[in-house]
Structures are given as structure tokens and as C-alpha cells.
Amino acid sequence: MKTYKAFSLFFALALMISCTFTLSATAALEKGKAQVSQSQAGPGSMIQEGEAVKININAATVEDLQKLKGIGPRTAEEIVNYREANGPFYKAEDLMQVKGVGPKKYESISHLVVTE
């Protein structure tokens, strides 16, 4: 009986230590992700939501926009020029009004853009 209690106590202690290390590692990983996304962001142009960094298309620079898959320098400039000429985007779908951003390209980046 004494061996069983010692084993149970040892097992409970090992489980608590394991959980503590797991929680610490998870917290450190999340903190690291937040620091990386903040260091990459321009002022107000990028927003962290969960694991993805979303780009605010109403504040993003040409360089920020080029971080989106399929958006090169020319299309990024078109987005900024469109925004300057027509005012802010009211919804992310408005990107499809910009030359070089069609439905296919928009669909591939829609989960990464916001209009805040």
C-alpha cells in the first residue's frame, strides 16, 4: 500500500511538472510570435489576429502590401494610388476595384487584409 501511495504521489508530481513546462513553453512561443509580428509592422498597418498577421489596407505602405502573396511592387503602388485618389477602402472586397487585383488574387489574400 505504501508503494502505491508513493507511486501515485510521484505520478501526480510528474504530471504537474509536465503541465507547467508545457504552459511555459506555449506562453513563450506566443510571446515570440507577438514580438515578431510587432517588429515587422509599420505604424497601424498590420494587426495580429491569432497566428496570422493581417494588413490594414487603409494604412499599409507599398512595402507592407508586397508582403501579400501575389502582390508585387506595381500592384502595391496601384493599391496605394487608388486609396489616395478615392479615399479609404470601406471593405476588403473593394480591393478588386484596383487594377491588378481580380477575384482570384483577392480570394488568395482576403484572409490577410482588413480595413480598420
Secondary structure, DSSP 8 states (H G I E B T S, - for coil): -HHHHHHHHHHHHHHHHHHHHHHHHHHHHHHHHHHHHHHH--TTTEEEETTEEEEETTT--HHHHTTSTT--HHHHHHHHHHHHHH---SSGGGGGGSTT--HHHHHHHGGGEE--
